[in-house]
Amino acid sequence: MAIPKIMASQTNNPEALTPSASPELARRYCALFVNRLAYTLQSRKPAENGKHYYFRPKQNRRLTLKTIHDHLAGRVTIGLYSLNPKSQRSKWVAIDADYDNAIEDLLKLQWELHCDGVESALERSRRGGHLWIFNAQPLLAKQCRIYIYNLALRLRVPLKGAAGLAEGIEVFPRQDKLEPSEFGNAIRGPFGIHRAAGKRFWFYGADYSFEAQINYLERLKKISEQEMSAFIQGMEMPEELRPRPKVELPPYDPNRHEFRILDYVRAARKRSGNYWTRCPSCAEQGRDRSGDNLAISVRDPRLYRCWAGCSKEMIRAALGQPIRFRRAI
């Protein structure tokens, strides 16, 4: 029996109104979404800035059906990794759009996918939505990313991180490949309660019950390897989105004369081996109100990253210290 829409989206105590999930539904959920046994958990208590961060559990690091059942029951909220480093393949692709008018862009993509014969499922999120595509068998992450990014460029959908854009769609898997010890990026597992919003978000196109939702997702046509190869024939990853060659830095020497970002920004807090502070580039654009988009490695402050997508070039320019490139002779 479906629960009313207002109960699913507006309750302040979502666990009290959670629809029942059987162990069999947890198994079917696993078949759809779990491509590796590593996972993350969303913190139940907010940090000082009000955010509920995700972390890798220190115990029970391998995802089990019990943890999935707890996720569906609202007792925990898990994040799922799309890319398995053993095969460099993924069961699914998720397009995350979290900005103004994001749903319009996701609907454009959904229609274009439909024209290619690809069925996708649109899931609500806190500010926008997630568009999910399922594969008949795990496909190479690189091929999935080439397909979606070229599709988005054709439709002029903004791509986060491309051409200096701080807002746009993000594609999971976020990497073409991973080393065996790497995890990549996780996305909130569908049907999980978002701790900050206190809500459970559903897929459009099916009634608001686990049974109806899972039935709907299982009926969607899945992409075969042959179809994906045909979709991307003659395509390459757009230049601005290709992975940059890894730069090998010499051992960090605090006495060496070079640019030091900590001379220009003040670390607001320290967590998980990083200093966290406001991103100068985000601040120029009137964003990062919580002041924690920029992560700076404690061990080696030359390593820093804006988690909202600003490039190092954008950050340095905002500080009045642009990166200077040597001209080729």
C-alpha positions as CSV (number, residue, x, y, z in Angstrom):
1,M,0.0,0.0,0.0
2,A,1.4,3.4,-1.0
3,I,1.9,6.1,1.6
4,P,0.4,9.5,0.8
5,K,2.7,11.9,-0.9
6,I,2.7,14.5,1.9
7,M,3.8,11.8,4.3
8,A,6.7,10.8,2.1
9,S,8.1,14.2,1.6
10,Q,7.1,16.5,4.5
11,T,7.3,14.6,7.7
12,N,9.8,15.8,10.3
13,N,10.1,12.2,11.6
14,P,10.5,10.2,8.4
15,E,11.5,7.0,10.2
16,A,8.1,6.9,12.0
17,L,6.3,6.8,8.6
18,T,8.7,4.5,6.8
19,P,7.0,1.9,4.5
20,S,8.0,-1.6,5.2
21,A,10.9,-3.2,3.3
22,S,11.3,-7.0,3.2
23,P,14.6,-8.8,3.0
24,E,13.6,-9.8,-0.5
25,L,13.3,-6.1,-1.5
26,A,16.8,-5.5,0.0
27,R,18.1,-8.2,-2.3
28,R,16.4,-6.7,-5.4
29,Y,17.8,-3.3,-4.4
30,C,21.3,-4.8,-4.2
31,A,20.9,-6.4,-7.7
32,L,20.0,-2.9,-9.1
33,F,22.4,-0.6,-7.3
34,V,25.4,-2.4,-5.7
35,N,28.4,-2.7,-7.9
36,R,31.0,-3.0,-5.1
37,L,30.8,-3.7,-1.4
38,A,32.5,-0.5,-0.2
39,Y,30.0,2.2,0.9
40,T,29.7,5.4,2.9
41,L,27.3,6.5,5.7
42,Q,25.7,9.9,6.1
43,S,26.2,11.3,9.6
44,R,23.1,11.5,11.7
45,K,24.3,14.6,13.6
46,P,25.2,17.7,11.6
47,A,28.7,19.3,11.8
48,E,29.1,22.8,13.1
49,N,28.1,24.3,9.7
50,G,24.9,22.2,9.7
51,K,26.0,19.8,7.0
52,H,25.6,16.0,7.3
53,Y,28.8,14.6,5.9
54,Y,29.4,11.2,4.5
55,F,32.2,9.0,5.9
56,R,33.5,5.5,5.4
57,P,32.5,3.3,8.3
58,K,35.4,2.1,10.6
59,Q,33.6,-1.2,11.2
60,N,31.5,-3.4,8.9
61,R,33.1,-1.9,5.9
62,R,31.6,-4.4,3.5
63,L,28.0,-3.6,2.5
64,T,25.5,-6.3,3.6
65,L,21.9,-6.9,3.0
66,K,21.2,-6.0,6.6
67,T,22.8,-2.5,6.0
68,I,20.7,-2.1,2.9
69,H,17.6,-3.1,4.8
70,D,18.5,-0.5,7.5
71,H,18.9,2.1,4.8
72,L,15.4,1.4,3.4
73,A,14.0,1.4,6.9
74,G,15.5,4.8,7.6
75,R,17.9,3.8,10.3
76,V,21.0,4.7,8.3
77,T,21.6,6.5,5.0
78,I,24.2,5.0,2.7
79,G,26.3,6.3,-0.2
80,L,27.0,3.9,-3.1
81,Y,30.1,3.8,-5.4
82,S,29.4,3.3,-9.1
83,L,32.8,2.2,-10.3
84,N,34.4,-1.1,-9.3
85,P,38.2,-0.8,-9.6
86,K,38.6,-4.6,-10.2
87,S,36.8,-4.3,-13.6
88,Q,36.6,-0.5,-14.2
89,R,32.9,-1.1,-14.9
90,S,29.7,0.2,-13.5
91,K,26.1,-1.2,-13.3
92,W,24.6,2.2,-13.6
93,V,25.1,5.9,-14.5
94,A,23.7,8.6,-12.4
95,I,23.5,12.2,-13.5
96,D,23.4,14.6,-10.5
97,A,22.0,18.1,-11.1
98,D,21.9,20.3,-8.1
99,Y,21.4,23.9,-9.2
100,D,18.6,26.4,-10.3
101,N,16.5,24.9,-13.1
102,A,18.3,21.6,-12.8
103,I,15.1,19.6,-13.5
104,E,14.7,21.2,-16.9
105,D,18.2,20.1,-17.9
106,L,17.5,16.6,-16.6
107,L,14.3,16.4,-18.6
108,K,16.2,17.5,-21.7
109,L,18.7,14.7,-21.2
110,Q,15.9,12.2,-20.4
111,W,14.1,13.0,-23.7
112,E,17.3,12.7,-25.7
113,L,18.1,9.4,-24.1
114,H,14.6,8.3,-25.0
115,C,15.3,9.2,-28.6
116,D,18.3,6.9,-28.5
117,G,16.1,4.1,-27.1
118,V,17.5,4.5,-23.6
119,E,15.0,4.4,-20.7
120,S,16.0,6.4,-17.6
121,A,14.5,7.1,-14.2
122,L,14.3,10.6,-12.7
123,E,14.7,10.8,-8.9
124,R,13.9,13.9,-6.9
125,S,16.7,15.4,-4.7
126,R,17.0,18.2,-2.3
127,R,17.6,21.0,-4.9
128,G,17.2,19.2,-8.2
129,G,17.3,15.6,-9.1
130,H,19.2,12.5,-10.2
131,L,18.7,10.8,-13.6
132,W,19.6,7.1,-13.5
133,I,20.4,4.8,-16.4
134,F,20.9,1.0,-15.9
135,N,23.2,-1.4,-17.8
136,A,22.3,-4.9,-18.8
137,Q,25.8,-5.9,-17.4
138,P,28.5,-3.7,-15.9
139,L,29.9,-1.5,-18.7
140,L,33.3,0.3,-18.9
141,A,33.0,3.6,-16.9
142,K,35.0,5.4,-19.6
143,Q,32.4,4.5,-22.3
144,C,29.5,5.5,-20.1
145,R,31.1,8.9,-19.4
146,I,31.9,9.6,-23.0
147,Y,28.3,8.9,-24.0
148,I,26.7,11.2,-21.3
149,Y,29.2,14.1,-21.6
150,N,28.8,14.2,-25.4
151,L,25.1,14.1,-25.0
152,A,25.1,17.0,-22.5
153,L,27.4,19.1,-24.8
154,R,25.1,18.6,-27.7
155,L,22.2,19.8,-25.6
156,R,24.2,22.7,-24.1
157,V,23.6,21.3,-20.6
158,P,26.2,22.9,-18.2
159,L,29.0,20.5,-17.0
160,K,30.4,21.2,-13.6
161,G,34.1,21.8,-13.8
162,A,34.2,22.3,-17.6
163,A,35.1,25.8,-18.9
164,G,35.5,27.0,-15.4
165,L,31.8,26.3,-14.5
166,A,31.2,25.9,-10.8
167,E,27.6,24.6,-11.3
168,G,26.4,22.0,-13.7
169,I,25.7,18.3,-13.9
170,E,28.0,15.7,-12.4
171,V,28.2,12.2,-13.8
172,F,28.7,9.1,-11.7
173,P,31.0,7.3,-12.2
174,R,33.1,10.4,-11.7
175,Q,36.3,8.7,-13.0
176,D,37.3,6.6,-16.0
177,K,39.2,4.2,-13.9
178,L,40.5,3.7,-10.4
179,E,43.5,2.1,-8.8
180,P,42.8,-0.9,-6.6
181,S,43.1,1.1,-3.4
182,E,40.9,4.0,-4.6
183,F,37.2,4.5,-3.9
184,G,36.2,7.4,-6.2
185,N,33.0,9.3,-5.4
186,A,29.8,7.9,-3.8
187,I,26.2,9.1,-4.4
188,R,23.4,8.8,-1.9
189,G,21.6,5.5,-2.3
190,P,18.1,5.9,-3.7
191,F,15.2,5.8,-1.1
192,G,17.5,6.8,1.7
193,I,16.4,9.6,4.0
194,H,18.5,12.7,3.4
195,R,19.5,13.7,7.0
196,A,19.7,17.4,6.3
197,A,16.3,17.6,4.6
198,G,14.7,14.9,6.8
199,K,13.0,13.5,3.7
200,R,12.9,10.4,1.5
201,F,13.0,11.2,-2.2
202,W,11.2,9.0,-4.8
203,F,11.4,8.3,-8.5
204,Y,8.8,9.8,-10.8
205,G,6.8,7.3,-12.7
206,A,5.8,4.9,-9.9
207,D,3.7,4.9,-6.8
208,Y,5.4,5.8,-3.5
209,S,6.1,2.4,-2.1
210,F,9.2,0.3,-2.2
211,E,7.5,-2.5,-4.1
212,A,6.1,-0.2,-6.8
213,Q,9.4,1.7,-7.1
214,I,11.6,-1.4,-7.4
215,N,9.1,-3.0,-9.9
216,Y,9.3,0.2,-12.0
217,L,13.1,0.3,-12.0
218,E,13.4,-3.5,-12.9
219,R,11.1,-3.0,-15.9
220,L,13.3,-0.3,-17.4
221,K,15.2,-1.4,-20.6
222,K,18.9,-1.8,-19.7
223,I,21.8,-0.8,-22.0
224,S,23.8,-3.6,-23.5
225,E,27.5,-3.5,-24.3
226,Q,26.8,-3.6,-28.0
227,E,24.4,-0.6,-27.8
228,M,26.9,1.5,-25.8
229,S,29.6,0.8,-28.3
230,A,27.3,1.9,-31.1
231,F,26.3,5.1,-29.1
232,I,29.9,6.3,-28.7
233,Q,31.3,5.2,-32.1
234,G,33.5,8.1,-33.3
235,M,33.2,9.9,-30.0
236,E,35.9,10.9,-27.5
237,M,35.9,12.5,-24.1
238,P,35.6,16.3,-24.5
239,E,39.1,17.9,-24.1
240,E,38.1,20.0,-21.1
241,L,36.9,16.9,-19.2
242,R,39.8,14.5,-19.9
243,P,41.8,13.5,-16.8
244,R,44.9,15.6,-16.3
245,P,48.2,13.9,-16.2
246,K,49.3,13.2,-12.6
247,V,51.9,15.8,-11.5
248,E,54.6,14.3,-9.4
249,L,55.6,17.0,-6.8
250,P,59.0,16.9,-5.1
251,P,58.9,16.2,-1.3
252,Y,57.2,19.1,0.5
253,D,59.7,21.6,1.9
254,P,58.2,24.4,4.0
255,N,61.4,26.4,3.5
256,R,61.2,26.3,-0.3
257,H,60.1,29.6,-2.0
258,E,56.8,28.9,-3.8
259,F,53.2,29.8,-3.7
260,R,51.6,29.0,-0.4
261,I,47.8,29.1,-0.3
262,L,47.7,29.2,3.5
263,D,49.4,32.6,3.2
264,Y,46.2,33.9,1.6
265,V,43.3,31.9,3.3
266,R,42.7,31.1,7.0
267,A,41.8,27.5,7.8
268,A,38.4,27.5,9.5
269,R,38.6,23.9,10.8
270,K,40.6,20.7,10.5
271,R,39.0,17.3,9.7
272,S,40.0,14.1,8.0
273,G,43.6,15.1,7.3
274,N,42.5,18.4,5.6
275,Y,42.1,22.1,6.5
276,W,38.7,23.3,5.4
277,T,37.9,26.9,4.6
278,R,35.9,29.2,2.2
279,C,36.9,28.9,-1.5
280,P,38.0,32.3,-2.8
281,S,36.6,31.6,-6.2
282,C,33.2,30.5,-4.8
283,A,33.2,33.7,-2.6
284,E,33.6,35.8,-5.7
285,Q,30.5,34.2,-7.1
286,G,28.5,34.8,-3.9
287,R,28.6,31.1,-3.0
288,D,30.1,28.9,-0.2
289,R,28.1,30.6,2.6
290,S,29.1,27.8,5.0
291,G,32.8,28.5,4.3
292,D,34.0,24.9,3.8
293,N,34.2,24.2,0.0
294,L,38.0,24.4,0.0
295,A,40.0,21.4,1.3
296,I,43.8,21.8,1.9
297,S,46.0,18.9,2.7
298,V,47.5,19.2,6.2
299,R,50.4,16.9,5.2
300,D,51.2,18.8,2.0
301,P,49.4,22.2,1.6
302,R,50.3,22.3,-2.1
303,L,47.4,19.9,-2.6
304,Y,44.1,21.7,-2.4
305,R,40.7,21.2,-4.0
306,C,37.4,23.1,-4.2
307,W,34.6,20.6,-3.7
308,A,32.2,22.9,-5.6
309,G,34.2,22.4,-8.8
310,C,36.4,25.5,-9.0
311,S,39.7,24.8,-10.7
312,K,43.1,25.8,-9.3
313,E,43.3,28.5,-12.0
314,M,40.1,30.0,-10.8
315,I,41.2,29.9,-7.1
316,R,44.6,31.4,-7.8
317,A,43.0,34.2,-10.0
318,A,40.5,35.0,-7.2
319,L,43.5,35.4,-4.8
320,G,45.2,37.8,-7.2
321,Q,48.0,35.2,-7.7
322,P,47.3,33.7,-11.2
323,I,49.2,30.7,-12.3
324,R,51.9,31.7,-14.7
325,F,52.7,29.4,-17.5
326,R,56.1,29.4,-19.2
327,R,56.1,30.1,-22.9
328,A,57.4,27.4,-25.1
329,I,60.6,28.5,-26.9
